Amino acid sequence: SLLQLKLWNKYRVSNIPSLIFIDASTGKVVCRNGLLVIRDDPEGLEFPWGPKPFSEVVAGPLLRNNGQTLDSNALEGSHVGVYFSAHWCPPCRSLTRVLVESYRKIKEAGQKFEILFVSADRSEDSFKQYFSEMPWVAVPYADEARRSRLNRLYGIQGIPTLIVLDSKGDVITRQGRVEVLNDIECREFPWHPKPVLELTDSNAVQLNEGPCLVLFVDSEDDGESEAAKQLIQPIAEKIIAKYKAKEEEAPLLFFVAGEDDMTDSLRDYTNLPEAAPLLTILDMSARAKYVMDVEEITPEIVEAFVSDFLADKLKPEPI
């Protein structure tokens, strides 16, 4: 139903079952990972389960792989990558190899940066084996309660996940994995989110996070992708700023897609025409799409399309 679709979009639900707690007086999300909350706190002793600062949730001893321990307050004043990963997960191991090099480059550049490994391994032996490859710190494997609280804090639904925090412990990006893979030289660290992304193999996973405006262009035309990004960017920035002022996540992500195998696969999967330019909003979790096929895309057309979508004036087509 339309109401279900609106709720899925508003709360960025990507899989079920999902339990989200909200503040009835403000409508703001209190906790995204309600299933973990009721598992870990069945007596409701921590009710109302509101968000706590990173420094409070992480408080306690941390480990290095040489057995050295240090207090979590050693992270204060640094950017922190909170790394949820496990040895049994092949994509995790692949990312770890890249992340070790990224960590080295960032540290060598003189940046204050630390990574905190939060293990999802199935045994302490697996944890120790995996952690032996890592030059950063970890929450002790035996401290399951603290590992679980960190998972709850960031609503982790899959691994590997790298959450990048600023020196105050506030989230810069939840897409650290994508950023690391797209920026091998770490020139854009600490990876503040861009309003408009160029769709790539590595960031396509974000299409599953909620509704995404995707402008398909003819990338064989030199400069077409960049021109499309410049066209969309002011609209994206306005939407992001509006919702940030309300302390809410923006209801849309914004992409420009050129012509390559991945884009062809996306068109095939969503049954889109081959036209370019083609303005769309794709909502993978709801299996819905909204399409505007016009000869020329102007800022006014994009703004009206987005406005109508946010006002529920567009009729979805099935994917």
C-alpha positions as CSV (number, residue, x, y, z in Angstrom):
1,S,0.0,0.0,0.0
2,L,1.0,3.7,-0.3
3,L,1.2,4.0,3.5
4,Q,3.6,1.0,3.7
5,L,5.7,2.5,0.9
6,K,5.9,5.8,2.7
7,L,6.9,4.2,6.0
8,W,9.6,2.0,4.3
9,N,11.0,5.1,2.7
10,K,10.9,7.4,5.7
11,Y,12.7,4.9,8.0
12,R,15.0,3.5,5.3
13,V,13.9,-0.1,5.9
14,S,16.0,-2.4,3.7
15,N,15.0,-5.8,5.1
16,I,12.5,-7.5,7.4
17,P,11.8,-8.1,10.2
18,S,12.7,-4.6,11.3
19,L,11.7,-2.8,14.5
20,I,12.2,0.9,14.8
21,F,11.4,3.0,18.0
22,I,10.3,6.6,17.5
23,D,9.6,9.4,19.9
24,A,5.8,9.8,19.8
25,S,6.0,13.5,20.6
26,T,8.5,14.5,17.9
27,G,8.4,11.6,15.4
28,K,12.1,11.3,15.5
29,V,13.8,7.9,15.4
30,V,15.0,6.9,18.9
31,C,16.5,3.5,17.8
32,R,16.7,1.8,14.4
33,N,17.8,-1.6,15.6
34,G,14.9,-2.5,17.9
35,L,15.3,-6.2,17.4
36,L,18.8,-6.1,18.9
37,V,17.6,-3.9,21.7
38,I,14.9,-6.3,22.9
39,R,17.3,-9.2,22.5
40,D,19.9,-7.5,24.6
41,D,17.6,-5.8,27.1
42,P,14.5,-8.0,27.5
43,E,13.7,-6.5,30.9
44,G,13.7,-3.0,29.4
45,L,16.2,-1.7,32.0
46,E,17.7,0.8,29.4
47,F,14.3,2.0,28.2
48,P,13.6,4.3,26.2
49,W,16.7,3.1,24.4
50,G,17.7,6.5,23.0
51,P,21.0,7.1,21.2
52,K,24.0,7.6,23.3
53,P,27.3,9.3,22.4
54,F,30.0,7.1,20.9
55,S,32.4,7.9,23.7
56,E,29.9,6.5,26.2
57,V,29.1,3.3,24.2
58,V,32.7,2.5,23.5
59,A,34.0,3.3,27.0
60,G,36.3,0.6,28.4
61,P,39.6,-1.1,27.5
62,L,40.6,-1.7,23.9
63,L,43.2,-4.1,22.5
64,R,46.1,-4.1,20.1
65,N,47.0,-7.3,18.4
66,N,50.3,-7.5,20.4
67,G,48.3,-7.9,23.6
68,Q,48.7,-4.2,24.7
69,T,45.6,-2.6,26.1
70,L,44.6,1.0,26.1
71,D,41.6,3.0,27.3
72,S,39.0,4.1,24.9
73,N,39.7,7.7,25.8
74,A,42.8,7.4,23.6
75,L,40.4,7.8,20.6
76,E,39.4,11.3,21.7
77,G,40.4,14.0,19.3
78,S,40.9,11.6,16.4
79,H,38.8,10.7,13.4
80,V,37.6,7.1,14.0
81,G,36.6,4.4,11.6
82,V,34.3,1.9,13.4
83,Y,34.9,-1.3,11.5
84,F,32.3,-4.1,11.7
85,S,33.8,-7.2,10.1
86,A,34.5,-10.9,10.5
87,H,37.0,-13.4,9.2
88,W,34.3,-15.8,7.9
89,C,33.1,-13.1,5.5
90,P,35.1,-13.0,2.2
91,P,34.1,-9.3,1.3
92,C,35.3,-8.4,4.8
93,R,38.7,-10.0,4.3
94,S,39.1,-8.2,0.9
95,L,38.2,-4.8,2.4
96,T,40.6,-5.4,5.3
97,R,43.5,-5.8,2.9
98,V,42.6,-2.4,1.3
99,L,41.9,-0.8,4.6
100,V,45.3,-1.7,6.0
101,E,46.9,0.3,3.2
102,S,44.4,3.2,3.6
103,Y,45.1,3.4,7.3
104,R,48.9,3.5,6.7
105,K,48.6,6.3,4.1
106,I,46.3,8.4,6.3
107,K,48.6,8.0,9.3
108,E,51.7,8.7,7.2
109,A,50.0,11.9,6.0
110,G,49.9,13.1,9.6
111,Q,46.2,12.7,10.1
112,K,44.8,11.8,13.5
113,F,42.9,8.7,12.6
114,E,42.2,5.4,14.3
115,I,40.2,2.3,13.4
116,L,38.2,0.4,15.9
117,F,37.5,-3.2,15.0
118,V,34.1,-4.6,16.2
119,S,34.2,-8.3,15.5
120,A,31.4,-10.4,14.3
121,D,33.6,-13.5,14.3
122,R,32.1,-16.8,15.6
123,S,34.9,-17.7,18.0
124,E,37.7,-16.0,19.9
125,D,40.3,-18.0,17.9
126,S,38.9,-16.6,14.6
127,F,38.9,-13.1,16.1
128,K,42.6,-13.4,17.1
129,Q,43.6,-14.8,13.7
130,Y,41.8,-12.0,11.9
131,F,42.9,-9.3,14.3
132,S,46.5,-10.3,13.8
133,E,46.3,-8.8,10.3
134,M,45.2,-5.4,11.6
135,P,47.4,-2.5,12.8
136,W,44.6,-0.8,14.7
137,V,42.6,-1.4,17.9
138,A,39.6,-3.6,18.7
139,V,36.9,-4.1,21.3
140,P,37.9,-7.3,23.2
141,Y,36.0,-10.2,21.7
142,A,34.9,-11.3,25.2
143,D,33.1,-8.0,25.7
144,E,30.0,-9.1,23.8
145,A,27.8,-6.6,25.4
146,R,29.9,-3.6,24.2
147,R,30.2,-5.1,20.7
148,S,26.4,-5.5,20.6
149,R,25.9,-1.9,21.9
150,L,28.0,-0.6,19.1
151,N,26.0,-2.6,16.5
152,R,22.9,-1.2,18.0
153,L,24.2,2.4,18.0
154,Y,24.8,2.3,14.3
155,G,22.0,0.0,13.3
156,I,24.3,-2.5,11.6
157,Q,22.5,-4.8,9.2
158,G,25.4,-6.3,7.3
159,I,29.1,-6.6,7.1
160,P,31.6,-5.3,6.2
161,T,30.5,-1.8,7.4
162,L,32.9,1.1,8.1
163,I,31.4,4.1,9.9
164,V,33.7,7.1,9.9
165,L,33.4,9.5,12.8
166,D,34.7,13.0,13.3
167,S,36.9,14.0,16.2
168,K,33.7,14.7,18.3
169,G,32.3,11.2,17.6
170,D,29.7,12.4,15.2
171,V,29.1,10.3,12.0
172,I,30.7,11.7,8.8
173,T,29.7,8.8,6.6
174,R,28.2,5.4,7.0
175,Q,29.7,4.5,3.6
176,G,33.3,4.2,4.6
177,R,33.6,0.9,2.7
178,V,32.6,2.6,-0.6
179,E,34.8,5.6,0.1
180,V,37.9,3.5,0.8
181,L,37.4,1.5,-2.4
182,N,36.8,4.6,-4.5
183,D,39.6,6.6,-3.0
184,I,42.6,4.3,-2.9
185,E,45.0,7.2,-2.3
186,C,42.8,8.6,0.5
187,R,43.0,12.1,-1.0
188,E,39.4,12.9,0.1
189,F,39.7,11.6,3.7
190,P,37.7,11.9,5.9
191,W,35.2,11.4,3.1
192,H,32.4,13.9,3.8
193,P,29.4,12.8,1.7
194,K,29.0,14.4,-1.8
195,P,25.5,15.6,-2.6
196,V,25.6,13.9,-6.0
197,L,27.5,10.7,-6.8
198,E,28.5,9.2,-10.1
199,L,27.2,5.6,-10.0
200,T,29.9,3.0,-9.9
201,D,30.2,-0.7,-9.2
202,S,31.4,0.1,-5.6
203,N,28.7,2.6,-4.6
204,A,25.8,0.9,-6.4
205,V,25.1,-0.9,-3.1
206,Q,23.7,2.4,-1.9
207,L,20.8,2.0,-4.3
208,N,19.4,-0.5,-1.7
209,E,19.3,2.1,1.1
210,G,16.2,3.9,0.1
211,P,14.8,6.0,-2.8
212,C,17.5,7.3,-5.2
213,L,17.2,9.8,-7.9
214,V,19.2,8.5,-10.8
215,L,19.8,10.6,-13.9
216,F,21.0,8.4,-16.8
217,V,23.1,10.3,-19.4
218,D,25.0,9.5,-22.5
219,S,28.5,9.3,-21.1
220,E,30.0,9.0,-24.6
221,D,29.3,12.7,-24.9
222,D,32.3,14.4,-23.2
223,G,31.3,16.4,-20.2
224,E,27.8,15.1,-20.1
225,S,28.2,13.4,-16.7
226,E,29.8,16.4,-15.1
227,A,27.1,18.7,-16.5
228,A,24.4,16.4,-15.2
229,K,26.0,16.5,-11.7
230,Q,26.2,20.3,-11.8
231,L,22.5,20.4,-12.8
232,I,21.4,18.2,-9.9
233,Q,23.8,19.4,-7.2
234,P,21.9,22.6,-6.1
235,I,18.7,20.7,-5.8
236,A,20.4,17.9,-3.8
237,E,22.1,20.4,-1.5
238,K,18.8,22.1,-0.8
239,I,17.1,18.9,0.1
240,I,20.0,17.7,2.3
241,A,20.1,21.0,4.1
242,K,16.4,21.1,4.7
243,Y,16.3,17.7,6.4
244,K,19.6,18.2,8.2
245,A,18.0,21.3,9.8
246,K,15.3,19.0,11.1
247,E,17.9,16.4,12.3
248,E,16.6,13.9,9.8
249,E,18.2,12.0,7.0
250,A,17.5,13.2,3.5
251,P,14.7,11.2,1.9
252,L,16.6,10.8,-1.4
253,L,20.1,9.9,-2.6
254,F,21.3,11.5,-5.9
255,F,23.2,9.8,-8.6
256,V,24.3,10.4,-12.2
257,A,24.7,7.2,-14.3
258,G,26.7,7.0,-17.5
259,E,26.9,4.1,-19.9
260,D,28.7,1.0,-18.8
261,D,28.0,-2.7,-18.0
262,M,26.8,-1.9,-14.5
263,T,24.4,0.8,-15.7
264,D,23.1,-1.6,-18.4
265,S,22.4,-4.2,-15.8
266,L,20.5,-1.6,-13.7
267,R,18.4,-0.6,-16.6
268,D,17.7,-4.3,-17.4
269,Y,16.8,-5.1,-13.8
270,T,14.5,-2.1,-13.4
271,N,13.1,-2.5,-16.9
272,L,14.0,1.1,-17.9
273,P,14.0,2.3,-21.5
274,E,17.3,3.0,-23.2
275,A,16.7,6.7,-23.5
276,A,19.3,9.2,-22.4
277,P,18.9,11.5,-20.7
278,L,16.4,9.7,-18.5
279,L,15.3,11.0,-15.1
280,T,14.2,8.4,-12.6
281,I,13.6,7.7,-8.9
282,L,14.3,4.1,-8.0
283,D,13.2,2.5,-4.8
284,M,14.7,-0.9,-4.7
285,S,13.4,-2.0,-1.3
286,A,9.8,-1.1,-2.3
287,R,10.4,-2.5,-5.9
288,A,9.0,0.8,-7.3
289,K,10.2,3.3,-9.9
290,Y,9.2,6.7,-11.1
291,V,10.3,7.7,-14.6
292,M,10.4,11.0,-16.5
293,D,11.4,10.6,-20.1
294,V,11.8,14.0,-21.6
295,E,14.2,15.3,-24.4
296,E,15.8,17.9,-22.2
297,I,16.4,17.8,-18.4
298,T,16.3,21.2,-16.8
299,P,16.7,22.2,-13.1
300,E,13.0,23.1,-13.1
301,I,12.0,19.7,-14.3
302,V,14.2,17.9,-11.7
303,E,13.0,20.1,-8.9
304,A,9.3,19.6,-9.9
305,F,10.0,15.8,-10.1
306,V,11.6,15.7,-6.7
307,S,8.9,17.9,-5.2
308,D,6.1,15.7,-6.6
309,F,7.8,12.6,-5.3
310,L,8.2,14.0,-1.8
311,A,4.5,15.1,-1.9
312,D,3.4,11.6,-3.0
313,K,2.0,13.0,-6.2
314,L,3.8,10.5,-8.4
315,K,2.4,7.1,-9.3
316,P,4.9,4.3,-8.8
317,E,5.5,1.7,-11.5
318,P,6.6,-1.8,-10.4
319,I,10.3,-2.8,-10.8
